[in-house]
Each structure stands twice: as structure tokens, then as C-alpha cells.
């Protein structure tokens, strides 16, 4: 989703998404902003671009992630 976040992060210079540490750091920042804006479940859906506006359209992704995190 680098195209979506190109205005916030310098993917051509400072951020190398092929570097695991950089990729995780950027992903965590993006997810944190989305959770703050949309809540936990909405943030998870928006992060992957799935089920936005439709709670059941994410193929169970949100529930799976919350189960793995021990939040359900």
C-alpha cells in the first residue's frame, strides 16, 4: 500500500519496505493511526482495504486477527 501512504513516508529514500524492521515500523504507525481514527475493528479493516463499510465483508480477517491477539 505504499502508493496510498506516499505522502506520509519517503519510500524512495528513507523507508525501505524490503527491510523487515522498516516495514514493521511503518506498518505499526499506519495501523496505530487507523485504529485511533476508526477503532480496533475498523482500523484492521481499513489497513487491508477490506470490508470498509461492511462489517461482514472481510472474510473473517478481523476476527482472526483479534483471536490471535487474544482480544476475543
N, C-alpha and C positions, 0 to 999 in steps of 0.2 A: 504494500500500500504506500510505497514511497511517493508516488505521484500525488496522493491525497495530502501528504504531510510535508511536501517540499517547501512550503512557506515557513514552516517552523524549524526544520532541520536542514543542515547543509550536507545533503547526501553526496554531493560532488566533491566535497573537501573533508570536513571534519568527521563525518559519520560514515563508517564502512559497514554496511549491513551484512557483509560476509564475515565480519569479525563477530564471534559469539557474544563477547562482552558488550560491544556497541549495540548489537541487535537487541539483546535483552534490556539494556538500559533505555533505549529508545522505545521499545515495546512497553516497558513498565511505565514510562512517562505518559505515553499516549493512553494506555489503559486507565491510569490514575485520573487523567483529565476527563475521560469518558464516564468513568464511574462517578466522579464528582458531579458531572453535568446530568447524567441520566439514571443514576443509581446503579447498584451492582448488576442486576439482570440486564437492564437497558445498556449499560456500558459494555457488557460482554457481547451483546448482540451487535451493537454499533462497531465494536472493534473488528469484528469479522464481516461486517456488512450483511449480516443475515437476520432475517426476521424483524427488521426495523418496521415498527408499526403493526406487527403481527406477532403476538406472544407465542404462537404455536408454529411459526414458520422457520424455526431454526434447526429443525431435525433433531431436537433434543440436546443440542450443543450446550446451551446454557445450563441445563440440569446436570449434564455430565461433568462440566467444569465445577459447578457448585458441590456436587457429590465428591469429586476428587479433593476439593479443598475442605471437606468436612463441614460445609455450610448448609447441608440438607440432610 
